[in-house]
Amino acid sequence: MKNNTLAIKVNRLKLERMILEGEDYDKILKQSQKLDKYINIAMKERLEKLEKNKK
């Protein structure tokens, strides 16, 4: 999970930089989708952990 947290931070910063520098819309969209993927993985891991702790 720590690896995923780092990936989220790195990709969020990259997306922020791209927006501030006025990168091409399609590149920003692709980076945003990449960030979403990592966030979804982290959420899935957290939900699995919660479910495991309930049992």
DSSP file (Angstrom, degrees, kcal/mol; ACC not computed):
  #  RESIDUE AA STRUCTURE BP1 BP2  ACC     N-H-->O    O-->H-N    N-H-->O    O-->H-N    TCO  KAPPA ALPHA  PHI   PSI    X-CA   Y-CA   Z-CA
    1    1 A M     >        0   0    0      0, 0.0     4,-2.3     0, 0.0     5,-0.2   0.000 360.0 360.0 360.0 -33.3    0.0    0.0    0.0
    2    2 A K  H  >  +     0   0    0      1,-0.2     4,-2.2     2,-0.2     5,-0.2   0.888 360.0  53.2 -63.4 -37.6    2.9    2.4    0.7
    3    3 A N  H  > S+     0   0    0      1,-0.2     4,-2.3     2,-0.2    -1,-0.2   0.910 109.4  48.5 -60.6 -42.1    4.0    1.9   -2.9
    4    4 A N  H  > S+     0   0    0      2,-0.2     4,-2.3     1,-0.2    -2,-0.2   0.876 108.3  53.7 -67.5 -37.8    0.6    2.8   -4.1
    5    5 A T  H  X S+     0   0    0     -4,-2.3     4,-2.3     2,-0.2    -1,-0.2   0.911 109.8  48.1 -62.3 -42.3    0.5    5.9   -1.9
    6    6 A L  H  X S+     0   0    0     -4,-2.2     4,-2.9     2,-0.2     5,-0.2   0.915 109.7  52.5 -63.4 -43.2    3.8    7.0   -3.4
    7    7 A A  H  X S+     0   0    0     -4,-2.3     4,-2.5     1,-0.2     5,-0.2   0.888 109.0  50.6 -60.7 -39.3    2.5    6.4   -6.9
    8    8 A I  H  X S+     0   0    0     -4,-2.3     4,-2.4     2,-0.2    -1,-0.2   0.940 112.3  46.2 -63.7 -47.1   -0.6    8.5   -6.1
    9    9 A K  H  X S+     0   0    0     -4,-2.3     4,-2.3     2,-0.2    -2,-0.2   0.929 114.3  47.5 -62.0 -45.9    1.6   11.4   -4.8
   10   10 A V  H  X S+     0   0    0     -4,-2.9     4,-2.1     1,-0.2    -1,-0.2   0.929 115.4  44.4 -62.0 -46.4    4.0   11.3   -7.8
   11   11 A N  H  X S+     0   0    0     -4,-2.5     4,-2.2    -5,-0.2    -1,-0.2   0.821 111.3  53.6 -71.9 -30.4    1.2   11.1  -10.4
   12   12 A R  H  X S+     0   0    0     -4,-2.4     4,-2.6    -5,-0.2    -1,-0.2   0.922 110.7  47.0 -66.9 -43.6   -0.8   13.9   -8.6
   13   13 A L  H  X S+     0   0    0     -4,-2.3     4,-2.5     2,-0.2    -2,-0.2   0.897 111.6  51.0 -63.9 -39.8    2.2   16.2   -8.7
   14   14 A K  H  X S+     0   0    0     -4,-2.1     4,-2.5     2,-0.2    -1,-0.2   0.925 111.4  47.7 -63.0 -44.0    2.8   15.3  -12.4
   15   15 A L  H  X S+     0   0    0     -4,-2.2     4,-2.3     2,-0.2    -2,-0.2   0.920 111.3  50.7 -62.7 -44.2   -0.8   16.1  -13.2
   16   16 A E  H  X S+     0   0    0     -4,-2.6     4,-2.5     1,-0.2    -2,-0.2   0.922 111.2  48.1 -59.5 -45.1   -0.6   19.4  -11.3
   17   17 A R  H  X S+     0   0    0     -4,-2.5     4,-2.3     1,-0.2    -1,-0.2   0.913 110.1  52.3 -61.9 -43.6    2.5   20.4  -13.1
   18   18 A M  H  <>S+     0   0    0     -4,-2.5     5,-2.7     1,-0.2     4,-0.4   0.902 111.1  47.0 -60.9 -41.5    1.0   19.5  -16.5
   19   19 A I  H ><5S+     0   0    0     -4,-2.3     3,-1.2     1,-0.2    -2,-0.2   0.937 112.8  48.4 -65.7 -46.6   -2.0   21.7  -15.8
   20   20 A L  H 3<5S+     0   0    0     -4,-2.5    -1,-0.2     1,-0.3    -2,-0.2   0.835 112.2  49.3 -63.8 -32.6    0.0   24.6  -14.6
   21   21 A E  T 3<5S-     0   0    0     -4,-2.3    -1,-0.3    -5,-0.2    -2,-0.2   0.463 113.6-117.7 -87.3  -1.1    2.3   24.4  -17.6
   22   22 A G  T < 5 -     0   0    0     -3,-1.2    -3,-0.2    -4,-0.4     3,-0.1   0.868  45.0-176.7  70.8  37.4   -0.6   24.3  -20.0
   23   23 A E      < -     0   0    0     -5,-2.7    -1,-0.1     1,-0.2     5,-0.0  -0.095  41.0 -70.6 -59.5 165.8    0.1   20.8  -21.5
   24   24 A D     >  -     0   0    0      1,-0.1     4,-2.1     4,-0.0     3,-0.4  -0.307  43.4-122.7 -58.4 140.0   -2.1   19.4  -24.2
   25   25 A Y  H  > S+     0   0    0      1,-0.2     4,-2.7     2,-0.2     5,-0.2   0.882 110.2  53.4 -55.4 -43.9   -5.6   18.4  -23.1
   26   26 A D  H  > S+     0   0    0      1,-0.2     4,-2.2     2,-0.2    -1,-0.2   0.864 108.6  49.5 -64.2 -36.2   -5.2   14.8  -24.2
   27   27 A K  H  > S+     0   0    0     -3,-0.4     4,-2.2     2,-0.2    -1,-0.2   0.898 111.9  48.7 -67.9 -40.5   -2.0   14.4  -22.2
   28   28 A I  H  X S+     0   0    0     -4,-2.1     4,-2.5     2,-0.2    -2,-0.2   0.918 111.0  50.6 -64.3 -43.3   -3.6   15.9  -19.1
   29   29 A L  H  X S+     0   0    0     -4,-2.7     4,-2.2     1,-0.2    -2,-0.2   0.917 110.2  49.4 -60.6 -44.6   -6.6   13.6  -19.6
   30   30 A K  H  X S+     0   0    0     -4,-2.2     4,-1.8     1,-0.2    -1,-0.2   0.903 112.3  47.9 -62.4 -42.2   -4.3   10.5  -19.9
   31   31 A Q  H  X S+     0   0    0     -4,-2.2     4,-2.3     2,-0.2    -1,-0.2   0.888 110.0  52.9 -66.4 -38.9   -2.4   11.5  -16.8
   32   32 A S  H  X S+     0   0    0     -4,-2.5     4,-2.4     1,-0.2    -2,-0.2   0.898 108.7  49.7 -62.7 -41.2   -5.7   12.1  -14.9
   33   33 A Q  H  X S+     0   0    0     -4,-2.2     4,-1.9     2,-0.2    -1,-0.2   0.868 109.1  52.5 -65.7 -36.5   -6.9    8.6  -15.8
   34   34 A K  H  X S+     0   0    0     -4,-1.8     4,-1.7     2,-0.2    -2,-0.2   0.921 109.8  48.3 -64.2 -44.3   -3.6    7.1  -14.6
   35   35 A L  H  X S+     0   0    0     -4,-2.3     4,-2.3     1,-0.2    -2,-0.2   0.915 108.9  53.9 -62.2 -43.5   -4.0    8.9  -11.3
   36   36 A D  H  X S+     0   0    0     -4,-2.4     4,-2.7     1,-0.2    -1,-0.2   0.887 104.9  55.6 -57.0 -40.2   -7.6    7.6  -11.1
   37   37 A K  H  X S+     0   0    0     -4,-1.9     4,-2.0     1,-0.2    -1,-0.2   0.926 109.2  45.3 -60.3 -46.2   -6.3    4.1  -11.6
   38   38 A Y  H  X S+     0   0    0     -4,-1.7     4,-2.2     2,-0.2    -1,-0.2   0.877 112.5  51.1 -67.1 -37.2   -3.9    4.3   -8.6
   39   39 A I  H  X S+     0   0    0     -4,-2.3     4,-2.5     2,-0.2    -2,-0.2   0.912 109.4  50.8 -65.6 -41.9   -6.6    5.9   -6.4
   40   40 A N  H  X S+     0   0    0     -4,-2.7     4,-2.4     2,-0.2    -2,-0.2   0.890 109.3  50.9 -62.7 -39.7   -9.0    3.1   -7.3
   41   41 A I  H  X S+     0   0    0     -4,-2.0     4,-2.3     2,-0.2    -1,-0.2   0.926 111.0  48.5 -62.6 -44.8   -6.4    0.5   -6.4
   42   42 A A  H  X S+     0   0    0     -4,-2.2     4,-2.2     1,-0.2    -2,-0.2   0.905 111.9  48.9 -63.0 -42.1   -5.8    2.1   -3.1
   43   43 A M  H  X S+     0   0    0     -4,-2.5     4,-2.5     2,-0.2    -1,-0.2   0.906 110.4  50.9 -64.5 -41.5   -9.5    2.3   -2.3
   44   44 A K  H  X S+     0   0    0     -4,-2.4     4,-2.4     1,-0.2    -2,-0.2   0.908 110.1  50.1 -62.0 -42.2  -10.0   -1.3   -3.2
   45   45 A E  H  X S+     0   0    0     -4,-2.3     4,-2.1     2,-0.2    -2,-0.2   0.902 111.2  48.8 -62.9 -41.6   -7.1   -2.3   -0.9
   46   46 A R  H  X S+     0   0    0     -4,-2.2     4,-2.4     2,-0.2    -2,-0.2   0.908 111.2  49.2 -65.9 -41.7   -8.6   -0.3    2.0
   47   47 A L  H  X S+     0   0    0     -4,-2.5     4,-2.6     2,-0.2    -2,-0.2   0.910 110.9  50.1 -64.0 -41.7  -12.0   -1.8    1.5
   48   48 A E  H  X S+     0   0    0     -4,-2.4     4,-2.2     1,-0.2    -1,-0.2   0.893 110.3  50.7 -62.5 -39.4  -10.5   -5.3    1.4
   49   49 A K  H  X S+     0   0    0     -4,-2.1     4,-2.1     2,-0.2    -2,-0.2   0.911 110.9  48.4 -65.2 -42.6   -8.6   -4.5    4.6
   50   50 A L  H  X S+     0   0    0     -4,-2.4     4,-1.4     2,-0.2    -2,-0.2   0.918 111.9  49.1 -63.0 -44.0  -11.8   -3.3    6.3
   51   51 A E  H  X S+     0   0    0     -4,-2.6     4,-1.0     1,-0.2    -2,-0.2   0.895 110.7  50.8 -62.4 -40.2  -13.7   -6.4    5.2
   52   52 A K  H  < S+     0   0    0     -4,-2.2     3,-0.4     1,-0.2    -1,-0.2   0.885 109.2  50.8 -65.1 -39.3  -10.9   -8.6    6.5
   53   53 A N  H  < S+     0   0    0     -4,-2.1    -1,-0.2     1,-0.2    -2,-0.2   0.754 103.1  60.3 -71.4 -24.5  -10.9   -6.9    9.9
   54   54 A K  H  <        0   0    0     -4,-1.4    -1,-0.2     1,-0.2    -2,-0.2   0.808 360.0 360.0 -70.8 -29.7  -14.7   -7.3   10.2
   55   55 A K     <        0   0    0     -4,-1.0    -1,-0.2    -3,-0.4    -2,-0.2   0.470 360.0 360.0 -80.1 360.0  -14.4  -11.1   10.1
